[in-house]
Amino acid sequence: MSDENPREGFSTRSVHGGERRPKASFSITTPLIQSSTYTFPKTQDLVDFMEGRVERGEEYGRYGNPTRQEVESRLAALEGAEAGLLFSSGMAAVTTVLLAMLRSESHVVFTNDCYRKTRQFAQTVLKKFGIGFDLVDPNVAAIEAALKPNTTLIFTESPTNPYMSVIDLEKLVTLARARNLKTVIDSTFATPFNQRPLEFGVDLVIHSATKYLGGHNDLLAGVVLGRKGLVSAIKDYQGMLGAVSGPQGCYLLGRGLKTFALRMERQNASGQAIAEFLEKHPKVKRVHYPGLASHPDHAVAKRQMRGFGGVVSFELAGTLEDCSRFVDAMTIPQIAPSLGGVESLIEQPALMSFYELTPEERARIGIKENLVRFAIGIEDTEDLIRDLRQALEHL
């Protein structure tokens, strides 16, 4: 359960929210419990545990781990959730939620620029199980038009990748409740620092904790957050599927959370400054960042977000090859597909995530040849802008 104190600042909550005191051996940090199984002193202790009369850790590592439970509680406090459930990756969280909440002959609506692997899971696994789906533009009107009598779930991201579209959560929840539908938001790009969908009435929030929450490009994890009853039902599926986060990864995630608010403040500020710099540069055709007044969802983003994150996508005035020269000329960011860490990363989506598609196929799904995605770290903003300026001279 979250023990959120509304009077606490977000940085205080990042360090202390949801933690248990005192910790084992009175340590200041969450202990790393490296055990796959747990013992019971006597048979009656086992029976009391099975019947819910005593509260303690789980009996086997697939069902729980003290380190994991502590970090789940801390994440729930950050998101304002009753409960959280950690997974081995963000995709493990996504797929387990979908398998738990859908059944044969049901229907789900996805937005068409949600994470590529989420779409592939729908097109392969869900289709194989007789679950219908539609991929629509990331707006409430398009979602409503796609609803069917057997629709049970709406799944979207906000902001989306790579064009940073922002869903109007208030309108989405109003639509879903009128139709008695469940809503799931992948909020990885926003983080609980910038946006808390549960406050708008969204049923479940998913994060790839690999990204901003962990923050150091050194772990894989995913988390599902929401009401206790719904999260508990998904935990039953997790226990069967086995997609659990190991204690070492949980420990690293818990350590990363302590600087989460500080990192987000820097990445929000750098993201806004870099987006504004790029928008004014003559060699940049268009910038996709919800903090800019030119973004089509800027008004919605201002209303429901406190910051706009550290990912800036932009279209250069040039070809695919020109963009490659620009990327190669950058000296601070490295070419890589992730985001949210302390190190800045840069990529061309046409070459990184959609390399096997032809230019025509990429165009049909909205991936432009001149598109660059810049995932900003915590380096000095001035240094990053200086690096961008010199790299743009190579166009």
Sequence and secondary structure as in RCSB ss.txt:
>XXXX:A:sequence
MSDENPREGFSTRSVHGGERRPKASFSITTPLIQSSTYTFPKTQDLVDFMEGRVERGEEYGRYGNPTRQEVESRL
AALEGAEAGLLFSSGMAAVTTVLLAMLRSESHVVFTNDCYRKTRQFAQTVLKKFGIGFDLVDPNVAAIEAALKPN
TTLIFTESPTNPYMSVIDLEKLVTLARARNLKTVIDSTFATPFNQRPLEFGVDLVIHSATKYLGGHNDLLAGVVL
GRKGLVSAIKDYQGMLGAVSGPQGCYLLGRGLKTFALRMERQNASGQAIAEFLEKHPKVKRVHYPGLASHPDHAV
AKRQMRGFGGVVSFELAGTLEDCSRFVDAMTIPQIAPSLGGVESLIEQPALMSFYELTPEERARIGIKENLVRFA
IGIEDTEDLIRDLRQALEHL
>XXXX:A:secstr
     TTS HHHHHHHTT  SS GGG SS      SB   SSHHHHHHHHTTSS    SBTTT  HHHHHHHHHH
HHHHT SEEEEESSHHHHHHHHHHHH  TT EEEEETTS HHHHHHIIIIIHHTT EEEEE SSHHHHHHH  TT
EEEEEEESS TTT     HHHHHHHHHHTT EEEEE TTTHHHH  GGGGT SEEEEETTTTTT SS    EEEE
E HHHHHHHHHHHHHH  B  HHHHHHHHHHHTTHHHHHHHHHHHHHHHHHHHHH TTEEEEE TTSTTSTTHHH
HHHH S   SEEEEEESS HHHHHHHHHH SSSEE S  SSSS EEE HHHHTSTTS HHHHHHTT  TTEEEEE
  SS HHHHHHHHHHHHTT 
